[in-house]
Amino acid sequence: MSTLGTEFFFKYHGLGNDFIVLDRRKSGTDIDAETSRQLCDRRAGIGADGVLSLLPSDVGFAKMVVHNADGGVAEMCGNGLRCAVKYLVDNSGEKPERIEVETGAGVLVCSPGYGRDGVAQVELSMGPARLVAPNLPSGATGQPFLDAPVPGHSGLRGSAISMGNPHLVLLDQPLEDAGRLGPELERHPGFPERTNVEFVRVDKDGLTLTVWERGCGLTQACGTGACAAAVAAVLARRLPADAWLRVSLPGGDLHIRVPADLSDIRLRGPVAFVFTGVVPDLSGR
């Protein structure tokens, strides 16, 4: 959407994890890394954890490309997908029971829940959790990396799980260590595309975690991180499979359901519109 040399943007957040939505389904043109960095700058730009570029899709309602604040591209983002669904549905003039959105992790099924101001929450099919994937240490060894010593970090154990994007889950690691260890672990050589890092406390009725997000740093919430943490806790038999689990992040709670076969992780959480505005025409970037 652009007019008179400007392009409209739309700001949303899921539990404080905030995103700029650009609807580019008509032009079909994505943005570049520099544009993402400029828009996400909280002093000189709009300010956000990432930009969601919505492009045309032959297999879904739209294709969502996730641009991190540092200009990198993420395969998937659960909080971002809820924001994209709210934008797409609230501006469609309809109230569908479900829509499908194409992502870097595949075509995902999304079920909106409605409130007075349109979509208020979304339940997502996050697809399978993978223990062997090219973006994990298991890509080189062919063997899952579960509750294993983290090379180069004495006394640290973790599990590597892919939700389309890579995660290193550290069960029973103090949450306050995220700011200190996160930057180094994000760039651990075992993860060829860098990784998100989850610092997790296992509670009787769920999980509490802090996430160091690849390309963003500390964020208020991370949907794929919540899923990966829940998967690790279920695999460690610390929490049950096939049950809705509470996952608490700094921005609030998500609920995650992990099937025993890891075939389709489900995520449920709120989403909110913040504001809209215009920026100089980005059509050439």
Disulfide bonds with the S-S distance in Angstrom:
none
